Amino acid sequence: MNKIKAALAAAIWLGGGIADQAMAQQVGELVVTAEKRSNVGGMPIGMAGGPPHVVLLHRADNLVVEVQVDCDTRDEKDRLAEMKSTLRNMIGAAAASSGQIELGVESEGVILPLKPEALDTMLSPGQRDDTTTTTIVVKTHVSQADSFEEATARIVAFVQKTQVVGRTQLTRGEDWQLTLISPGQYHQQIVAAIAQDANDTVKAVGPGYGFELNDLDRPVAWSRAGPLDLALYIPYSMKIEPLPGR
């Protein structure tokens, strides 16, 4: 088996045997910011020249923005009741949106669903006396047909129409972010694309050359590639060299 075929076989094996790696990345819905690339499992994946040559362009799963919920009603019992009533109104409106809007809370870069039973534990004292605050995430699914303006408009309209109770106030953030669900599921597809690119490259170089691929077992990494799009990749390296005996 020459080096070209051997390398391709190794790539296919890695693509089909990544159950453990994929499981490590099945952590739910991850936030992708414009300022930083992913760092999965403590492994730095940023590269001096950016992502490698082979990337998988992928429409983000959701567009999200944080919304801060505050209330300054003097009586604490009334204040907490107003906050929770407002949040329940948001939960109900999201449930009635036919899937256009969902609510969540962010924990270490992972978005978890906002559930009514969690309201008692997610409220905290504000910066001023007699105030209470919390921050939630409002998200909308983005389709291939969506524009950034259309997706943001759905969230803006939802927040504006929220029925607030008492002295509760909503403040929408300006930092629009994208999310990616279970990045490990794309590992095999990216490995296959890398192997195909390597084969095409050595064919272009000419007879007598093979390739060696390294680091294909690394986790899937990602960065923003547009207002609603992501570039998914594995920080691999490739070496092209003459076959033995040439």
PASEBA-1860 file (N, C-alpha, C; in nm, 3 decimals):
! residues 246
1> MNKIKAAL> 0.087/-0.119/0.000/0.000/0.000/0.000/0.090/0.123/0.000 ~ 0.074/0.212/-0.099/0.159/0.330/-0.101/0.114/0.430/0.002 ~ 0.194/0.537/0.019/0.167/0.632/0.127/0.034/0.703/0.109 ~ -0.003/0.733/-0.016/-0.130/0.801/-0.042/-0.245/0.716/0.012 ~ -0.248/0.590/-0.026/-0.357/0.504/0.018/-0.351/0.481/0.169 ~ -0.231/0.468/0.222/-0.218/0.444/0.366/-0.270/0.564/0.443 ~ -0.238/0.683/0.398/-0.284/0.802/0.469/-0.434/0.815/0.461 ~ -0.491/0.784/0.344/-0.635/0.792/0.330/-0.704/0.691/0.419
9> AAAIWLGG> -0.650/0.571/0.426/-0.709/0.469/0.514/-0.706/0.515/0.658 ~ -0.595/0.576/0.699/-0.586/0.625/0.837/-0.689/0.733/0.863 ~ -0.710/0.820/0.764/-0.807/0.927/0.781/-0.947/0.871/0.795 ~ -0.980/0.771/0.712/-1.113/0.713/0.721/-1.132/0.643/0.855 ~ -1.027/0.575/0.903/-1.039/0.509/1.035/-1.065/0.612/1.143 ~ -0.995/0.722/1.139/-1.016/0.826/1.239/-1.157/0.881/1.230 ~ -1.206/0.896/1.108/-1.340/0.949/1.092/-1.445/0.855/1.149 ~ -1.422/0.723/1.138/-1.523/0.630/1.184/-1.506/0.589/1.327
17> GIADQAMA> -1.392/0.623/1.390/-1.367/0.576/1.525/-1.357/0.688/1.626 ~ -1.442/0.786/1.611/-1.430/0.905/1.696/-1.539/0.911/1.801 ~ -1.591/0.794/1.840/-1.703/0.796/1.934/-1.668/0.870/2.062 ~ -1.547/0.842/2.115/-1.509/0.908/2.240/-1.493/1.058/2.222 ~ -1.430/1.098/2.109/-1.410/1.240/2.084/-1.544/1.311/2.065 ~ -1.633/1.248/1.987/-1.762/1.310/1.962/-1.840/1.324/2.091 ~ -1.832/1.219/2.176/-1.905/1.225/2.303/-1.855/1.341/2.388 ~ -1.724/1.368/2.382/-1.668/1.478/2.459/-1.721/1.612/2.415
25> QQVGELVV> -1.769/1.619/2.290/-1.820/1.746/2.239/-1.972/1.750/2.231 ~ -2.038/1.648/2.280/-2.184/1.650/2.285/-2.229/1.716/2.414 ~ -2.191/1.842/2.429/-2.216/1.911/2.555/-2.335/2.005/2.545 ~ -2.405/2.002/2.434/-2.521/2.088/2.421/-2.496/2.201/2.324 ~ -2.551/2.317/2.355/-2.545/2.432/2.265/-2.437/2.528/2.311 ~ -2.335/2.546/2.229/-2.220/2.627/2.265/-2.228/2.765/2.202 ~ -2.184/2.865/2.278/-2.184/3.003/2.229/-2.057/3.028/2.150 ~ -2.072/3.089/2.033/-1.958/3.128/1.951/-1.954/3.279/1.944
33> TAEKRSNV> -1.849/3.339/1.995/-1.836/3.484/1.991/-1.749/3.525/1.874 ~ -1.757/3.652/1.839/-1.677/3.703/1.728/-1.533/3.725/1.769 ~ -1.507/3.731/1.900/-1.375/3.771/1.948/-1.281/3.654/1.972 ~ -1.334/3.535/1.987/-1.245/3.424/2.024/-1.287/3.297/1.953 ~ -1.190/3.210/1.931/-1.218/3.080/1.875/-1.238/2.981/1.989 ~ -1.286/2.862/1.954/-1.316/2.764/2.057/-1.189/2.713/2.122 ~ -1.204/2.667/2.244/-1.095/2.603/2.315/-1.155/2.485/2.389 ~ -1.152/2.369/2.326/-1.226/2.254/2.375/-1.136/2.166/2.460
41> GGMPIGMA> -1.182/2.134/2.577/-1.107/2.042/2.662/-0.971/2.095/2.701 ~ -0.954/2.226/2.706/-0.827/2.284/2.744/-0.725/2.283/2.634 ~ -0.761/2.238/2.515/-0.666/2.230/2.404/-0.673/2.355/2.319 ~ -0.568/2.436/2.314/-0.573/2.557/2.233/-0.577/2.522/2.085 ~ -0.670/2.583/2.012/-0.682/2.552/1.871/-0.659/2.672/1.782 ~ -0.640/2.790/1.838/-0.613/2.906/1.755/-0.482/2.887/1.681 ~ -0.476/2.928/1.555/-0.356/2.911/1.475/-0.309/3.048/1.428 ~ -0.178/3.062/1.412/-0.120/3.191/1.376/-0.182/3.246/1.249
49> GGPPHVVL> -0.210/3.159/1.152/-0.267/3.205/1.026/-0.416/3.186/1.018 ~ -0.482/3.162/1.129/-0.625/3.137/1.129/-0.655/2.990/1.106 ~ -0.779/2.956/1.068/-0.816/2.817/1.045/-0.734/2.756/0.932 ~ -0.723/2.623/0.931/-0.646/2.557/0.824/-0.718/2.568/0.690 ~ -0.658/2.508/0.589/-0.710/2.521/0.453/-0.850/2.462/0.439 ~ -0.872/2.345/0.499/-1.000/2.277/0.484/-1.092/2.313/0.600 ~ -1.203/2.376/0.569/-1.304/2.410/0.670/-1.441/2.370/0.617 ~ -1.532/2.348/0.708/-1.670/2.318/0.675/-1.753/2.442/0.707
57> LHRADNLV> -1.805/2.507/0.605/-1.891/2.623/0.627/-2.028/2.575/0.672 ~ -2.077/2.630/0.782/-2.200/2.580/0.844/-2.281/2.696/0.897 ~ -2.408/2.699/0.863/-2.497/2.800/0.918/-2.514/2.773/1.068 ~ -2.502/2.877/1.150/-2.517/2.861/1.295/-2.655/2.805/1.327 ~ -2.666/2.740/1.441/-2.795/2.685/1.481/-2.890/2.794/1.530 ~ -2.837/2.888/1.606/-2.921/2.995/1.660/-2.845/3.126/1.667 ~ -2.919/3.235/1.659/-2.868/3.368/1.692/-2.920/3.401/1.831 ~ -2.832/3.451/1.919/-2.872/3.474/2.057/-2.826/3.611/2.104
65> VEVQVDCD> -2.894/3.661/2.206/-2.854/3.785/2.270/-2.897/3.778/2.416 ~ -2.819/3.841/2.503/-2.854/3.843/2.645/-2.955/3.953/2.673 ~ -3.044/3.926/2.764/-3.141/4.025/2.811/-3.132/4.030/2.963 ~ -3.105/4.148/3.014/-3.098/4.167/3.160/-3.235/4.207/3.211 ~ -3.278/4.139/3.316/-3.409/4.165/3.377/-3.385/4.223/3.516 ~ -3.437/4.343/3.541/-3.416/4.412/3.668/-3.549/4.459/3.725 ~ -3.551/4.472/3.857/-3.669/4.528/3.924/-3.624/4.602/4.049 ~ -3.684/4.721/4.074/-3.646/4.799/4.192/-3.765/4.830/4.283
73> TRDEKDRL> -3.868/4.745/4.279/-3.978/4.760/4.374/-3.924/4.747/4.517 ~ -3.964/4.838/4.604/-3.903/4.846/4.737/-3.922/4.719/4.820 ~ -4.044/4.668/4.824/-4.071/4.548/4.903/-4.014/4.426/4.833 ~ -3.931/4.349/4.903/-3.864/4.236/4.841/-3.960/4.130/4.791 ~ -4.062/4.100/4.870/-4.158/3.998/4.830/-4.228/4.038/4.701 ~ -4.272/4.163/4.695/-4.338/4.211/4.574/-4.240/4.215/4.456 ~ -4.116/4.254/4.483/-4.015/4.265/4.377/-3.988/4.129/4.314 ~ -3.971/4.028/4.396/-3.944/3.894/4.343/-4.065/3.841/4.266
81> AEMKSTLR> -4.183/3.871/4.316/-4.305/3.826/4.248/-4.317/3.892/4.111 ~ -4.285/4.020/4.102/-4.291/4.090/3.974/-4.189/4.035/3.875 ~ -4.070/4.009/3.926/-3.965/3.952/3.839/-4.009/3.816/3.784 ~ -4.055/3.730/3.872/-4.092/3.595/3.829/-4.213/3.596/3.737 ~ -4.306/3.688/3.763/-4.423/3.699/3.673/-4.380/3.743/3.534 ~ -4.287/3.837/3.527/-4.237/3.882/3.397/-4.167/3.768/3.324 ~ -4.085/3.695/3.396/-4.013/3.583/3.333/-4.111/3.474/3.289 ~ -4.213/3.448/3.366/-4.314/3.350/3.323/-4.386/3.398/3.198
89> NMIGAAAA> -4.410/3.529/3.189/-4.473/3.583/3.068/-4.382/3.560/2.947 ~ -4.252/3.577/2.966/-4.159/3.554/2.857/-4.156/3.407/2.817 ~ -4.156/3.319/2.916/-4.156/3.175/2.888/-4.282/3.136/2.811 ~ -4.396/3.191/2.854/-4.522/3.160/2.786/-4.524/3.213/2.644 ~ -4.473/3.336/2.624/-4.471/3.394/2.490/-4.378/3.317/2.398 ~ -4.265/3.272/2.451/-4.173/3.192/2.369/-4.237/3.059/2.330 ~ -4.308/2.997/2.423/-4.374/2.870/2.394/-4.482/2.886/2.288 ~ -4.541/3.006/2.279/-4.647/3.032/2.182/-4.595/3.087/2.050
97> SSGQIELG> -4.462/3.092/2.034/-4.404/3.155/1.915/-4.382/3.056/1.800 ~ -4.435/2.936/1.812/-4.420/2.833/1.708/-4.274/2.803/1.677 ~ -4.191/2.805/1.783/-4.051/2.769/1.767/-3.961/2.880/1.720 ~ -4.016/3.000/1.697/-3.932/3.110/1.652/-3.840/3.163/1.760 ~ -3.885/3.157/1.886/-3.808/3.211/1.998/-3.796/3.104/2.106 ~ -3.674/3.093/2.162/-3.652/3.008/2.278/-3.573/3.088/2.381 ~ -3.585/3.048/2.507/-3.516/3.116/2.616/-3.418/3.021/2.682 ~ -3.309/3.076/2.732/-3.209/2.995/2.798/-3.129/3.075/2.898
105> VESEGVIL> -3.037/3.007/2.963/-2.940/3.072/3.053/-2.803/3.019/3.013 ~ -2.703/3.106/3.019/-2.568/3.066/2.979/-2.486/3.028/3.101 ~ -2.418/2.915/3.090/-2.329/2.869/3.196/-2.199/2.822/3.133 ~ -2.092/2.898/3.153/-1.959/2.864/3.101/-1.961/2.837/2.952 ~ -2.030/2.923/2.878/-2.031/2.912/2.733/-2.131/2.814/2.677 ~ -2.208/2.747/2.763/-2.310/2.652/2.720/-2.447/2.708/2.754 ~ -2.541/2.704/2.659/-2.675/2.755/2.684/-2.766/2.640/2.726 ~ -2.827/2.656/2.842/-2.921/2.559/2.895/-3.062/2.616/2.886
113> PLKPEALD> -3.164/2.532/2.867/-3.300/2.582/2.857/-3.345/2.652/2.986 ~ -3.419/2.760/2.971/-3.477/2.828/3.087/-3.607/2.759/3.124 ~ -3.612/2.709/3.248/-3.730/2.636/3.293/-3.797/2.711/3.407 ~ -3.931/2.708/3.413/-4.002/2.783/3.518/-3.958/2.745/3.659 ~ -3.923/2.619/3.681/-3.886/2.576/3.816/-3.751/2.632/3.859 ~ -3.676/2.693/3.767/-3.546/2.748/3.802/-3.552/2.894/3.845 ~ -3.669/2.957/3.838/-3.678/3.100/3.864/-3.638/3.137/4.006 ~ -3.668/3.052/4.102/-3.637/3.084/4.241/-3.486/3.087/4.267
121> TMLSPGQR> -3.408/3.017/4.185/-3.265/3.007/4.210/-3.181/3.100/4.123 ~ -3.240/3.163/4.023/-3.162/3.242/3.929/-3.168/3.392/3.955 ~ -3.246/3.435/4.052/-3.255/3.578/4.083/-3.150/3.613/4.188 ~ -3.086/3.728/4.169/-2.982/3.770/4.262/-2.994/3.919/4.291 ~ -2.935/3.967/4.403/-2.941/4.109/4.436/-2.874/4.194/4.328 ~ -2.932/4.310/4.300/-2.874/4.402/4.204/-2.762/4.484/4.266 ~ -2.705/4.576/4.188/-2.596/4.658/4.238/-2.642/4.762/4.337 ~ -2.769/4.800/4.331/-2.823/4.897/4.426/-2.911/4.827/4.529
129> DDTTTTTI> -2.928/4.892/4.642/-3.017/4.837/4.744/-3.158/4.823/4.690 ~ -3.228/4.723/4.740/-3.368/4.701/4.703/-3.385/4.679/4.553 ~ -3.291/4.609/4.493/-3.306/4.572/4.352/-3.272/4.425/4.334 ~ -3.330/4.367/4.231/-3.305/4.227/4.198/-3.277/4.218/4.049 ~ -3.188/4.129/4.011/-3.150/4.118/3.870/-3.128/3.974/3.829 ~ -3.133/3.949/3.701/-3.094/3.822/3.642/-3.071/3.846/3.494 ~ -3.001/3.755/3.430/-2.976/3.766/3.287/-3.016/3.636/3.220 ~ -3.093/3.648/3.114/-3.135/3.532/3.037/-3.087/3.548/2.893
137> VVKTHVSQ> -3.097/3.442/2.816/-3.061/3.444/2.676/-3.187/3.425/2.592 ~ -3.205/3.512/2.495/-3.315/3.497/2.399/-3.253/3.454/2.267 ~ -3.306/3.349/2.209/-3.247/3.297/2.086/-3.353/3.268/1.982 ~ -3.309/3.270/1.857/-3.396/3.235/1.745/-3.319/3.148/1.649 ~ -3.385/3.045/1.598/-3.322/2.956/1.501/-3.299/3.031/1.371 ~ -3.184/3.009/1.309/-3.155/3.073/1.181/-3.153/2.968/1.070 ~ -3.225/2.998/0.964/-3.232/2.908/0.849/-3.137/2.957/0.740 ~ -3.121/2.876/0.636/-3.037/2.916/0.524/-3.092/3.040/0.454
145> ADSFEEAT> -3.223/3.060/0.463/-3.285/3.175/0.395/-3.279/3.302/0.479 ~ -3.244/3.291/0.606/-3.244/3.407/0.695/-3.134/3.506/0.661 ~ -3.162/3.632/0.682/-3.059/3.735/0.685/-3.037/3.774/0.831 ~ -2.925/3.839/0.858/-2.897/3.883/0.994/-3.006/3.978/1.043 ~ -3.051/4.066/0.953/-3.155/4.164/0.990/-3.287/4.095/1.025 ~ -3.323/3.993/0.949/-3.448/3.922/0.977/-3.441/3.849/1.111 ~ -3.328/3.784/1.137/-3.314/3.708/1.261/-3.314/3.800/1.383 ~ -3.239/3.910/1.376/-3.237/4.002/1.490/-3.373/4.065/1.512
153> ARIVAFVQ> -3.446/4.092/1.403/-3.578/4.156/1.416/-3.674/4.069/1.496 ~ -3.664/3.937/1.482/-3.754/3.849/1.558/-3.729/3.862/1.707 ~ -3.602/3.870/1.745/-3.571/3.883/1.888/-3.609/4.020/1.939 ~ -3.579/4.124/1.864/-3.613/4.261/1.906/-3.763/4.273/1.928 ~ -3.841/4.220/1.835/-3.987/4.228/1.848/-4.036/4.151/1.969 ~ -3.976/4.035/1.994/-4.017/3.955/2.110/-3.993/4.031/2.240 ~ -3.876/4.090/2.254/-3.843/4.162/2.377/-3.935/4.283/2.394 ~ -3.959/4.354/2.285/-4.043/4.474/2.293/-4.187/4.440/2.331
161> KTQVVGRT> -4.235/4.323/2.291/-4.374/4.285/2.319/-4.391/4.216/2.453 ~ -4.282/4.192/2.524/-4.292/4.123/2.653/-4.380/4.202/2.750 ~ -4.470/4.133/2.815/-4.557/4.196/2.914/-4.483/4.199/3.048 ~ -4.427/4.316/3.080/-4.354/4.329/3.207/-4.453/4.356/3.319 ~ -4.417/4.317/3.439/-4.505/4.331/3.556/-4.440/4.426/3.656 ~ -4.520/4.519/3.709/-4.472/4.613/3.810/-4.359/4.700/3.758 ~ -4.251/4.709/3.835/-4.137/4.794/3.799/-4.023/4.716/3.733 ~ -4.057/4.599/3.680/-3.957/4.519/3.611/-3.918/4.586/3.479
169> QLTRGEDW> -3.791/4.580/3.446/-3.741/4.637/3.321/-3.654/4.535/3.248 ~ -3.659/4.540/3.115/-3.577/4.453/3.032/-3.476/4.538/2.957 ~ -3.350/4.493/2.956/-3.246/4.563/2.881/-3.178/4.462/2.789 ~ -3.196/4.481/2.659/-3.136/4.390/2.562/-2.992/4.430/2.534 ~ -2.904/4.332/2.535/-2.765/4.358/2.503/-2.745/4.384/2.354 ~ -2.629/4.435/2.319/-2.597/4.465/2.179/-2.501/4.364/2.119 ~ -2.457/4.266/2.197/-2.358/4.168/2.151/-2.431/4.045/2.097 ~ -2.457/4.044/1.967/-2.525/3.931/1.904/-2.426/3.817/1.886
177> QLTLISPG> -2.465/3.698/1.931/-2.377/3.583/1.923/-2.445/3.468/1.850 ~ -2.364/3.374/1.805/-2.414/3.255/1.737/-2.393/3.134/1.826 ~ -2.470/3.029/1.802/-2.452/2.906/1.878/-2.435/2.788/1.783 ~ -2.370/2.685/1.836/-2.345/2.561/1.763/-2.381/2.445/1.854 ~ -2.466/2.356/1.806/-2.511/2.243/1.885/-2.427/2.120/1.851 ~ -2.368/2.058/1.953/-2.294/1.933/1.941/-2.193/1.936/1.827 ~ -2.087/2.015/1.839/-1.989/2.025/1.730/-1.923/1.893/1.693 ~ -1.913/1.799/1.787/-1.849/1.673/1.757/-1.916/1.594/1.646
185> QYHQQIVA> -2.042/1.622/1.618/-2.113/1.547/1.514/-2.056/1.574/1.375 ~ -1.977/1.682/1.360/-1.922/1.717/1.229/-1.780/1.665/1.208 ~ -1.726/1.594/1.308/-1.587/1.550/1.300/-1.561/1.461/1.179 ~ -1.644/1.361/1.159/-1.623/1.267/1.050/-1.632/1.336/0.915 ~ -1.725/1.429/0.900/-1.741/1.500/0.773/-1.617/1.585/0.743 ~ -1.561/1.648/0.845/-1.441/1.731/0.825/-1.321/1.644/0.792 ~ -1.306/1.531/0.861/-1.195/1.439/0.832/-1.202/1.391/0.688 ~ -1.322/1.357/0.641/-1.337/1.311/0.503/-1.298/1.421/0.404
193> AIAQDAND> -1.334/1.544/0.435/-1.298/1.656/0.347/-1.147/1.679/0.345 ~ -1.083/1.662/0.461/-0.937/1.677/0.468/-0.869/1.569/0.384 ~ -0.915/1.445/0.398/-0.856/1.335/0.322/-0.873/1.356/0.172 ~ -0.991/1.403/0.131/-1.015/1.428/-0.011/-0.925/1.540/-0.063 ~ -0.910/1.645/0.017/-0.822/1.755/-0.023/-0.678/1.709/-0.035 ~ -0.635/1.623/0.057/-0.498/1.572/0.052/-0.475/1.490/-0.075 ~ -0.572/1.405/-0.110/-0.560/1.327/-0.233/-0.556/1.416/-0.357 ~ -0.641/1.518/-0.359/-0.642/1.610/-0.473/-0.510/1.686/-0.484
201> TVKAVGPG> -0.452/1.718/-0.369/-0.327/1.794/-0.368/-0.212/1.713/-0.425 ~ -0.198/1.588/-0.383/-0.086/1.507/-0.434/-0.106/1.474/-0.581 ~ -0.230/1.463/-0.626/-0.254/1.441/-0.769/-0.208/1.562/-0.849 ~ -0.230/1.683/-0.793/-0.188/1.804/-0.861/-0.035/1.817/-0.862 ~ 0.030/1.771/-0.756/0.175/1.778/-0.749/0.239/1.686/-0.852 ~ 0.181/1.568/-0.871/0.233/1.476/-0.971/0.266/1.340/-0.914 ~ 0.298/1.243/-1.001/0.328/1.106/-0.954/0.451/1.104/-0.863 ~ 0.451/1.006/-0.776/0.568/0.987/-0.693/0.563/1.059/-0.559
209> YGFELNDL> 0.449/1.121/-0.528/0.438/1.192/-0.400/0.323/1.136/-0.318 ~ 0.338/1.142/-0.189/0.234/1.101/-0.095/0.213/1.208/0.009 ~ 0.119/1.186/0.098/0.092/1.285/0.203/0.085/1.218/0.339 ~ 0.109/1.297/0.440/0.097/1.253/0.579/0.011/1.354/0.653 ~ -0.095/1.307/0.718/-0.186/1.393/0.794/-0.164/1.370/0.943 ~ -0.159/1.478/1.017/-0.140/1.469/1.162/-0.250/1.547/1.235 ~ -0.275/1.507/1.360/-0.367/1.576/1.451/-0.513/1.562/1.411 ~ -0.548/1.459/1.336/-0.688/1.440/1.298/-0.775/1.398/1.416
217> DRPVAWSR> -0.712/1.362/1.528/-0.790/1.322/1.645/-0.826/1.442/1.733 ~ -0.788/1.562/1.691/-0.823/1.679/1.770/-0.973/1.708/1.764 ~ -1.025/1.779/1.863/-1.168/1.812/1.860/-1.199/1.909/1.747 ~ -1.327/1.915/1.712/-1.373/2.014/1.615/-1.359/2.153/1.676 ~ -1.307/2.245/1.599/-1.294/2.385/1.640/-1.382/2.469/1.549 ~ -1.401/2.593/1.587/-1.491/2.677/1.509/-1.457/2.825/1.526 ~ -1.495/2.903/1.427/-1.485/3.048/1.434/-1.594/3.106/1.347 ~ -1.624/3.233/1.365/-1.728/3.296/1.285/-1.677/3.321/1.144
225> AGPLDLAL> -1.765/3.294/1.047/-1.730/3.314/0.907/-1.824/3.414/0.840 ~ -1.910/3.477/0.917/-2.006/3.572/0.864/-2.108/3.605/0.970 ~ -2.203/3.693/0.940/-2.304/3.732/1.041/-2.381/3.614/1.099 ~ -2.408/3.512/1.017/-2.485/3.397/1.065/-2.415/3.264/1.037 ~ -2.290/3.268/0.996/-2.222/3.146/0.951/-2.096/3.119/1.033 ~ -2.060/2.990/1.038/-1.943/2.944/1.112/-1.850/2.865/1.020 ~ -1.723/2.867/1.052/-1.626/2.780/0.988/-1.586/2.674/1.089 ~ -1.615/2.549/1.059/-1.582/2.436/1.146/-1.458/2.368/1.089
233> YIPYSMKI> -1.366/2.330/1.176/-1.242/2.271/1.127/-1.173/2.191/1.236 ~ -1.074/2.113/1.193/-0.984/2.043/1.283/-0.845/2.101/1.258 ~ -0.773/2.143/1.361/-0.640/2.203/1.342/-0.535/2.098/1.306 ~ -0.548/2.044/1.186/-0.458/1.937/1.141/-0.335/1.997/1.074 ~ -0.239/1.911/1.040/-0.126/1.951/0.959/-0.104/1.845/0.852 ~ -0.052/1.887/0.737/-0.029/1.796/0.626/0.113/1.814/0.572 ~ 0.177/1.703/0.541/0.311/1.706/0.483/0.307/1.628/0.352 ~ 0.356/1.690/0.246/0.368/1.623/0.116/0.515/1.592/0.093
241> EPLPGR> 0.544/1.468/0.058/0.682/1.426/0.042/0.693/1.313/-0.060 ~ 0.810/1.294/-0.116/0.827/1.186/-0.215/0.800/1.050/-0.151 ~ 0.744/0.961/-0.229/0.722/0.825/-0.181/0.857/0.753/-0.167 ~ 0.866/0.653/-0.080/0.993/0.580/-0.062/1.042/0.524/-0.194 ~ 1.171/0.536/-0.215/1.232/0.484/-0.335/1.232/0.579/-0.453 ~ 1.174/0.699/-0.432/1.173/0.796/-0.542/1.291/0.890/-0.531
END
